[in-house]
Amino acid sequence: MGLISNGTTLLDAGALDSGVATGAMTLIKTITASSSANVSFVHGTSNVVLDGTYKSYIFKYISVHGQTDNKDFQVNFRDGGSSYDATKTSTFFYSYHNEGGTEAALTYYADGDLIQSTGVQMLSGSNGAGNDESLSGEMFLYNPSSTAFVKHFIATNNTYHKSDFSQHRHVAGYCNVTAAIDGVQFSFNSGNIDSGTFKLYGIK
């Protein structure tokens, strides 16, 4: 038996009509970093899709290990052209707890904010570069192909801090441009991405 709304079949024998949002994640691209200066997802390059095909995109970065100790993991966005310099406004807070159980806090971090800036957005700071140290997290990017609205992003990640802390960082903001966002680039503020897996999904 089918489910029909306003003359359109939505459900038929358990199948959803293609026009109905399902929330399904589709893997678009996987990049494995190896002594990489950056990891970039560029629309139209190597089968990367950052357009109206999906309204929401999620980037997952897994066990990212920096080449250099005490460096910041960061992201920036391209709005046409060749430079990653989209204007951004953002906010940043984090919690932490050390391995000794002697320090813990939840705090707003003003130095992680951007105010109409074209510079990089920090996602995680003071990352450790020891053999067992890394960071993992995810970032959502909403409707990057819009030429009418700002493009929102929300990121959360956990870091093995250089001083043996677990740090959970939260970043959110928007690219304050009317041009479509057609590229996203991850990097450290100094040194290469020694290793790590980066995945891009589209969400319907």
RARAUR-V337195 format. One record per residue. N is the residue number from 0. RES is the residue in one small letter. SS is DSSP state (@ for helix, = for strand, . for the rest). PHI is phi in whole degrees, 0 to 359 (999 if undefined). BURIAL is 1 if it has 16 or more other ideal C-beta (glycine too) atoms within 10 Angstrom, else 0. Layout:
BEGIN
N	RES	SS	PHI	BURIAL
N	RES	SS	PHI	BURIAL
END
This chain:
BEGIN
0	m	.	999	0
1	g	.	265	0
2	l	=	254	0
3	i	=	241	0
4	s	=	234	0
5	n	.	51	0
6	g	.	85	0
7	t	=	251	0
8	t	=	285	0
9	l	=	265	0
10	l	=	234	0
11	d	=	214	0
12	a	.	56	0
13	g	.	88	0
14	a	=	260	0
15	l	=	271	0
16	d	.	298	0
17	s	.	296	0
18	g	.	273	0
19	v	.	261	0
20	a	.	296	0
21	t	.	244	0
22	g	.	82	0
23	a	.	291	0
24	m	=	262	1
25	t	=	244	0
26	l	=	289	0
27	i	=	261	1
28	k	=	203	1
29	t	=	239	0
30	i	=	237	1
31	t	=	255	0
32	a	=	281	1
33	s	=	208	0
34	s	=	50	0
35	s	=	263	1
36	a	.	296	0
37	n	.	199	0
38	v	=	236	1
39	s	=	237	1
40	f	=	249	1
41	v	=	239	0
42	h	.	304	1
43	g	.	84	0
44	t	.	252	0
45	s	.	52	0
46	n	.	67	0
47	v	.	284	1
48	v	.	244	1
49	l	.	226	1
50	d	.	212	0
51	g	.	285	0
52	t	.	303	0
53	y	.	232	1
54	k	.	276	0
55	s	=	232	1
56	y	=	232	1
57	i	=	229	1
58	f	=	255	1
59	k	=	247	1
60	y	=	241	1
61	i	=	236	0
62	s	=	50	0
63	v	=	277	1
64	h	=	244	1
65	g	=	276	1
66	q	.	287	1
67	t	.	239	0
68	d	.	289	0
69	n	.	63	0
70	k	=	240	1
71	d	=	262	1
72	f	=	271	1
73	q	=	211	1
74	v	=	220	1
75	n	=	213	1
76	f	=	233	1
77	r	=	253	1
78	d	.	240	1
79	g	.	98	0
80	g	.	72	0
81	s	.	240	0
82	s	.	260	0
83	y	.	267	1
84	d	.	210	1
85	a	.	297	1
86	t	.	290	1
87	k	=	226	1
88	t	=	233	0
89	s	=	209	1
90	t	=	220	0
91	f	=	210	1
92	f	=	214	1
93	y	=	204	1
94	s	=	239	0
95	y	=	207	1
96	h	=	204	1
97	n	=	270	0
98	e	.	295	0
99	g	.	279	0
100	g	.	73	0
101	t	.	255	0
102	e	.	222	0
103	a	=	201	0
104	a	=	194	0
105	l	=	231	0
106	t	=	214	0
107	y	=	284	0
108	y	.	237	0
109	a	@	296	0
110	d	@	291	0
111	g	@	269	1
112	d	.	282	1
113	l	.	238	1
114	i	.	235	0
115	q	.	48	0
116	s	=	249	1
117	t	.	266	0
118	g	.	286	0
119	v	.	290	1
120	q	=	259	1
121	m	=	294	1
122	l	=	252	1
123	s	=	204	1
124	g	=	248	1
125	s	=	55	0
126	n	=	288	1
127	g	.	282	1
128	a	.	239	1
129	g	.	296	0
130	n	.	303	0
131	d	.	255	0
132	e	.	258	1
133	s	.	196	1
134	l	=	223	1
135	s	=	217	1
136	g	=	179	1
137	e	=	208	0
138	m	=	223	1
139	f	=	265	1
140	l	=	231	1
141	y	=	254	1
142	n	.	48	1
143	p	.	294	1
144	s	.	274	1
145	s	.	297	1
146	t	.	248	0
147	a	.	247	0
148	f	.	244	0
149	v	.	295	1
150	k	=	250	1
151	h	=	278	0
152	f	=	221	1
153	i	=	222	1
154	a	=	230	1
155	t	=	218	1
156	n	=	205	1
157	n	=	239	1
158	t	=	236	1
159	y	=	272	1
160	h	=	294	1
161	k	.	303	1
162	s	.	256	0
163	d	.	65	0
164	f	=	246	1
165	s	=	268	0
166	q	=	239	1
167	h	=	251	1
168	r	=	248	1
169	h	=	234	1
170	v	=	228	1
171	a	=	211	0
172	g	=	180	1
173	y	=	213	1
174	c	=	276	1
175	n	.	271	0
176	v	.	224	1
177	t	.	269	0
178	a	.	291	0
179	a	.	292	1
180	i	.	274	1
181	d	.	241	1
182	g	=	201	1
183	v	=	227	1
184	q	=	230	1
185	f	=	253	1
186	s	=	196	1
187	f	=	258	1
188	n	.	287	0
189	s	.	200	0
190	g	.	84	1
191	n	.	280	1
192	i	=	277	1
193	d	=	296	1
194	s	=	199	1
195	g	=	148	1
196	t	=	246	0
197	f	=	239	1
198	k	=	233	1
199	l	=	244	1
200	y	=	240	1
201	g	=	257	1
202	i	=	239	1
203	k	.	259	0
END
